[in-house]
Amino acid sequence: MTNPPPVDDDRGCLRLVLAVPLTLLTLIAAYFCWTALTISPSGSWDDDAYAGIVLSCVLTIASAAAAVALWLVPSVRRVTPWWWILPALLLASVAAVRWAVGG
């Protein structure tokens, strides 16, 4: 007679599966944060550059918020440690400061 596997037996596989969307959302946030930081207006009249900065900041914050929302699901939170979400939160903070200062 065989014993059933322990309940937490699939945590490694589940962690790997959940790492994919969290990583993709964080990479999307990183890309838009990078664009927000590298766009430099030619002058105070350059409304297109300012609009690009604001859009990049909004998209950074939105993708970081989506990563946080995914992590807040109880089944996801149970298998992924809290520090997995820190890069997305840091990127959202940088984008919020960039938006407030230069957007």
N, CA, C and O of each residue as an XYZ file, in Angstrom:
412
protein
N       0.836     -1.181      0.000
C       0.000      0.000      0.000
C       0.886      1.251      0.000
O       1.848      1.340      0.763
N       0.553      2.202     -0.854
C       1.351      3.426     -0.942
C       0.648      4.550     -0.208
O      -0.580      4.615     -0.150
N       1.441      5.411      0.335
C       0.909      6.587      1.030
C       0.673      7.703      0.027
O       1.424      7.819     -0.941
N      -0.350      8.529      0.230
C      -0.546      9.660     -0.678
C       0.582     10.675     -0.491
O       1.137     10.793      0.602
N       0.921     11.405     -1.552
C       1.989     12.401     -1.434
C       1.573     13.527     -0.492
O       0.383     13.795     -0.331
N       2.541     14.180      0.124
C       2.213     15.314      0.993
C       1.517     16.421      0.201
O       1.660     16.513     -1.019
N       0.778     17.243      0.901
C      -0.007     18.308      0.265
C       0.888     19.316     -0.445
O       0.537     19.783     -1.529
N       2.013     19.656      0.123
C       2.905     20.680     -0.434
C       3.903     20.102     -1.430
O       4.932     20.721     -1.700
N       3.618     18.941     -1.970
C       4.551     18.289     -2.869
C       4.738     19.045     -4.180
O       5.801     18.933     -4.791
N       3.749     19.809     -4.633
C       3.832     20.499     -5.914
C       4.246     21.962     -5.796
O       4.104     22.715     -6.759
N       4.742     22.370     -4.668
C       5.092     23.782     -4.480
C       6.184     24.252     -5.435
O       6.126     25.379     -5.927
N       7.166     23.416     -5.703
C       8.238     23.823     -6.605
C       7.734     24.058     -8.011
O       8.103     25.043     -8.650
N       6.895     23.160     -8.496
C       6.329     23.303     -9.839
C       5.373     24.495     -9.896
O       5.399     25.275    -10.849
N       4.544     24.628     -8.885
C       3.602     25.734     -8.852
C       4.332     27.072     -8.763
O       3.917     28.050     -9.383
N       5.397     27.113     -8.007
C       6.190     28.335     -7.895
C       6.783     28.715     -9.249
O       6.831     29.892     -9.606
N       7.232     27.711     -9.999
C       7.786     27.965    -11.322
C       6.709     28.480    -12.277
O       6.955     29.399    -13.057
N       5.529     27.892    -12.214
C       4.429     28.320    -13.086
C       4.003     29.747    -12.746
O       3.758     30.548    -13.648
N       3.914     30.072    -11.469
C       3.494     31.410    -11.056
C       4.584     32.449    -11.264
O       4.297     33.644    -11.341
N       5.826     32.004    -11.357
C       6.922     32.941    -11.591
C       6.851     33.541    -12.991
O       7.340     34.649    -13.210
N       6.256     32.835    -13.930
C       6.205     33.325    -15.312
C       5.386     34.617    -15.412
O       5.925     35.617    -15.888
N       4.106     34.654    -14.988
C       3.380     35.928    -15.125
C       3.931     37.028    -14.228
O       3.937     38.194    -14.622
N       4.392     36.681    -13.033
C       4.981     37.710    -12.166
C       6.232     38.302    -12.802
O       6.439     39.514    -12.752
N       7.060     37.463    -13.393
C       8.278     37.943    -14.050
C       7.947     38.776    -15.285
O       8.552     39.823    -15.511
N       6.982     38.308    -16.085
C       6.611     39.073    -17.279
C       6.046     40.443    -16.923
O       6.394     41.440    -17.555
N       5.183     40.499    -15.924
C       4.624     41.789    -15.517
C       5.713     42.711    -14.965
O       5.682     43.919    -15.199
N       6.665     42.151    -14.241
C       7.764     42.962    -13.709
C       8.670     43.449    -14.834
O       9.143     44.584    -14.795
N       8.915     42.613    -15.828
C       9.732     43.042    -16.969
C       9.028     44.127    -17.786
O       9.674     45.054    -18.273
N       7.722     44.014    -17.936
C       6.963     45.060    -18.629
C       7.060     46.371    -17.854
O       7.258     47.435    -18.440
N       6.921     46.285    -16.540
C       7.049     47.480    -15.700
C       8.451     48.070    -15.816
O       8.613     49.289    -15.870
N       9.461     47.205    -15.856
C      10.845     47.689    -15.972
C      11.069     48.391    -17.305
O      11.744     49.420    -17.354
N      10.513     47.849    -18.385
C      10.677     48.485    -19.694
C      10.044     49.873    -19.717
O      10.669     50.834    -20.165
N       8.816     49.981    -19.240
C       8.149     51.280    -19.272
C       8.775     52.265    -18.285
O       8.780     53.470    -18.537
N       9.296     51.771    -17.179
C      10.008     52.653    -16.248
C      11.287     53.178    -16.908
O      11.639     54.349    -16.764
N      11.967     52.301    -17.623
C      13.182     52.723    -18.335
C      12.848     53.790    -19.364
O      13.570     54.779    -19.487
N      11.743     53.597    -20.119
C      11.387     54.611    -21.112
C      11.010     55.925    -20.439
O      11.324     56.996    -20.959
N      10.343     55.858    -19.295
C       9.981     57.087    -18.585
C      11.224     57.840    -18.125
O      11.250     59.071    -18.118
N      12.248     57.091    -17.744
C      13.472     57.733    -17.257
C      14.367     58.233    -18.385
O      15.158     59.153    -18.178
N      14.256     57.648    -19.567
C      15.160     58.048    -20.652
C      14.564     59.091    -21.582
O      15.297     59.704    -22.358
N      13.271     59.309    -21.529
C      12.673     60.361    -22.361
C      13.047     61.716    -21.771
O      12.827     61.980    -20.588
N      13.618     62.568    -22.620
C      13.967     63.908    -22.143
C      13.372     64.934    -23.100
O      13.681     64.933    -24.291
N      12.533     65.794    -22.583
C      11.923     66.821    -23.427
C      12.969     67.803    -23.958
O      13.963     68.094    -23.293
N      12.726     68.299    -25.155
C      13.648     69.269    -25.752
C      13.484     70.653    -25.135
O      14.396     71.477    -25.208
N      12.355     70.907    -24.543
C      12.088     72.185    -23.904
C      10.723     72.149    -23.250
O      10.037     71.127    -23.260
N      10.345     73.272    -22.686
C       9.051     73.325    -22.005
C       7.888     73.214    -22.981
O       6.760     72.931    -22.576
N       8.155     73.433    -24.256
C       7.128     73.363    -25.289
C       6.903     71.946    -25.807
O       5.966     71.718    -26.572
N       7.739     70.989    -25.410
C       7.710     69.626    -25.952
C       6.629     68.788    -25.253
O       6.924     67.943    -24.408
N       5.383     69.045    -25.626
C       4.252     68.354    -25.001
C       4.235     66.860    -25.303
O       3.777     66.066    -24.482
N       4.729     66.475    -26.470
C       4.744     65.050    -26.819
C       5.664     64.254    -25.890
O       5.326     63.142    -25.484
N       6.813     64.817    -25.560
C       7.731     64.128    -24.648
C       7.131     64.023    -23.253
O       7.251     62.984    -22.604
N       6.486     65.088    -22.785
C       5.840     65.030    -21.475
C       4.703     64.018    -21.463
O       4.501     63.321    -20.468
N       3.962     63.933    -22.558
C       2.886     62.935    -22.654
C       3.465     61.526    -22.667
O       2.883     60.610    -22.085
N       4.599     61.349    -23.323
C       5.265     60.043    -23.329
C       5.742     59.636    -21.950
O       5.656     58.465    -21.580
N       6.242     60.591    -21.192
C       6.678     60.310    -19.821
C       5.497     59.886    -18.969
O       5.576     58.905    -18.230
N       4.402     60.625    -19.072
C       3.209     60.295    -18.289
C       2.667     58.923    -18.675
O       2.317     58.127    -17.805
N       2.596     58.643    -19.976
C       2.102     57.347    -20.429
C       2.998     56.213    -19.940
O       2.501     55.181    -19.490
N       4.291     56.393    -20.024
C       5.207     55.361    -19.544
C       5.061     55.144    -18.047
O       5.110     54.007    -17.577
N       4.885     56.210    -17.305
C       4.702     56.077    -15.855
C       3.390     55.362    -15.534
O       3.346     54.511    -14.646
N       2.334     55.704    -16.248
C       1.036     55.056    -16.017
C       1.117     53.569    -16.341
O       0.588     52.746    -15.594
N       1.770     53.216    -17.441
C       1.898     51.810    -17.808
C       2.795     51.045    -16.842
O       2.558     49.866    -16.581
N       3.822     51.702    -16.309
C       4.663     51.075    -15.285
C       3.838     50.775    -14.045
O       3.878     49.662    -13.520
N       3.095     51.761    -13.579
C       2.296     51.582    -12.371
C       1.204     50.539    -12.594
O       0.911     49.750    -11.696
N       0.603     50.527    -13.776
C      -0.462     49.559    -14.065
C       0.068     48.129    -14.096
O      -0.559     47.226    -13.543
N       1.210     47.917    -14.733
C       1.749     46.555    -14.785
C       2.267     46.111    -13.418
O       2.161     44.934    -13.072
N       2.820     47.029    -12.643
C       3.234     46.678    -11.283
C       2.017     46.379    -10.414
O       2.054     45.469     -9.586
N       0.947     47.134    -10.596
C      -0.281     46.871     -9.841
C      -0.878     45.519    -10.221
O      -1.419     44.818     -9.366
N      -0.782     45.149    -11.495
C      -1.267     43.833    -11.919
C      -0.444     42.721    -11.278
O      -0.993     41.690    -10.888
N       0.868     42.920    -11.166
C       1.717     41.929    -10.501
C       1.355     41.811     -9.022
O       1.292     40.707     -8.483
N       1.117     42.940     -8.373
C       0.734     42.922     -6.956
C      -0.630     42.260     -6.796
O      -0.834     41.483     -5.863
N      -1.562     42.557     -7.693
C      -2.894     41.944     -7.620
C      -2.803     40.431     -7.793
O      -3.505     39.683     -7.113
N      -1.942     39.981     -8.701
C      -1.744     38.546     -8.871
C      -1.155     37.931     -7.615
O      -1.568     36.852     -7.192
N      -0.194     38.616     -7.021
C       0.438     38.086     -5.810
C      -0.527     38.061     -4.633
O      -0.381     37.217     -3.748
N      -1.502     38.951     -4.594
C      -2.444     39.014     -3.481
C      -3.467     37.878     -3.471
O      -4.149     37.672     -2.467
N      -3.579     37.151     -4.557
C      -4.465     35.984     -4.571
C      -3.936     34.989     -3.530
O      -2.753     34.649     -3.556
N      -4.781     34.524     -2.625
C      -4.294     33.678     -1.523
C      -3.519     32.437     -1.969
O      -2.535     32.071     -1.326
N      -3.930     31.793     -3.034
C      -3.204     30.596     -3.467
C      -1.818     30.947     -4.013
O      -0.885     30.154     -3.894
N      -1.686     32.112     -4.601
C      -0.379     32.550     -5.099
C       0.501     32.972     -3.934
O       1.681     32.629     -3.879
N      -0.079     33.714     -3.007
C       0.678     34.186     -1.848
C       1.192     33.034     -0.993
O       2.227     33.150     -0.337
N       0.467     31.929     -1.006
C       0.857     30.780     -0.195
C       2.154     30.148     -0.691
O       2.914     29.604      0.110
N       2.424     30.209     -1.999
C       3.610     29.536     -2.537
C       4.727     30.492     -2.935
O       5.851     30.048     -3.173
N       4.454     31.780     -3.015
C       5.506     32.731     -3.386
C       5.808     33.646     -2.201
O       4.890     34.188     -1.586
N       7.070     33.817     -1.883
C       7.424     34.691     -0.760
C       7.126     36.161     -1.069
O       6.979     36.548     -2.229
N       7.041     36.962     -0.022
C       6.681     38.376     -0.162
C       7.704     39.160     -0.962
O       7.344     40.142     -1.610
N       8.959     38.763     -0.939
C       9.993     39.544     -1.614
C       9.939     39.396     -3.135
O      10.647     40.120     -3.835
N       9.128     38.488     -3.664
C       8.991     38.366     -5.113
C       8.339     39.599     -5.715
O       8.535     39.887     -6.896
N       7.585     40.315     -4.940
C       6.839     41.455     -5.458
C       7.601     42.777     -5.273
O       7.185     43.808     -5.801
N       8.690     42.750     -4.544
C       9.452     43.974     -4.276
C       9.955     44.688     -5.534
O       9.853     45.913     -5.593
N      10.490     43.993     -6.540
C      10.935     44.732     -7.736
C       9.803     45.511     -8.410
O      10.009     46.642     -8.849
N       8.623     44.921     -8.494
C       7.495     45.623     -9.107
C       7.106     46.846     -8.284
O       6.802     47.899     -8.844
N       7.113     46.717     -6.974
C       6.791     47.859     -6.110
C       7.839     48.962     -6.229
O       7.497     50.145     -6.228
N       9.091     48.589     -6.330
C      10.163     49.567     -6.496
C      10.024     50.308     -7.825
O      10.187     51.527     -7.881
N       9.723     49.571     -8.887
C       9.538     50.210    -10.199
C       8.344     51.158    -10.189
O       8.405     52.238    -10.776
N       7.269     50.764     -9.531
C       6.096     51.644     -9.437
C       6.434     52.909     -8.654
O       5.957     53.992     -8.992
N       7.244     52.781     -7.622
C       7.652     53.948     -6.834
C       8.506     54.898     -7.665
O       8.321     56.114     -7.612
N       9.430     54.348     -8.422
C      10.288     55.176     -9.287
C       9.426     55.893    -10.331
O       9.626     57.078    -10.596
N       8.482     55.183    -10.912
C       7.604     55.798    -11.921
C       6.736     56.889    -11.306
O       6.503     57.920    -11.937
N       6.255     56.677    -10.089
C       5.434     57.684     -9.440
C       6.249     58.947     -9.164
O       5.744     60.059     -9.320
N       7.498     58.781     -8.757
C       8.359     59.945     -8.506
C       8.668     60.655     -9.827
O       8.655     61.885     -9.886
N       8.944     59.892    -10.880
C       9.222     60.499    -12.182
C       8.009     61.264    -12.706
O       8.139     62.349    -13.273
N       6.844     60.687    -12.507
C       5.607     61.335    -12.947
C       5.392     62.634    -12.185
O       4.997     63.643    -12.769
N       5.654     62.610    -10.873
C       5.443     63.801    -10.050
C       6.478     64.889    -10.361
O       6.159     66.078    -10.347
N       7.704     64.479    -10.639
C       8.787     65.446    -10.850
C       8.838     65.950    -12.289
O       8.954     67.153    -12.525
N       8.753     65.032    -13.247
C       9.026     65.451    -14.608
C       7.902     65.230    -15.583
O       8.073     65.485    -16.775
N       6.769     64.770    -15.132
C       5.689     64.461    -16.063
C       4.724     65.545    -16.153
O       3.749     65.443    -16.897
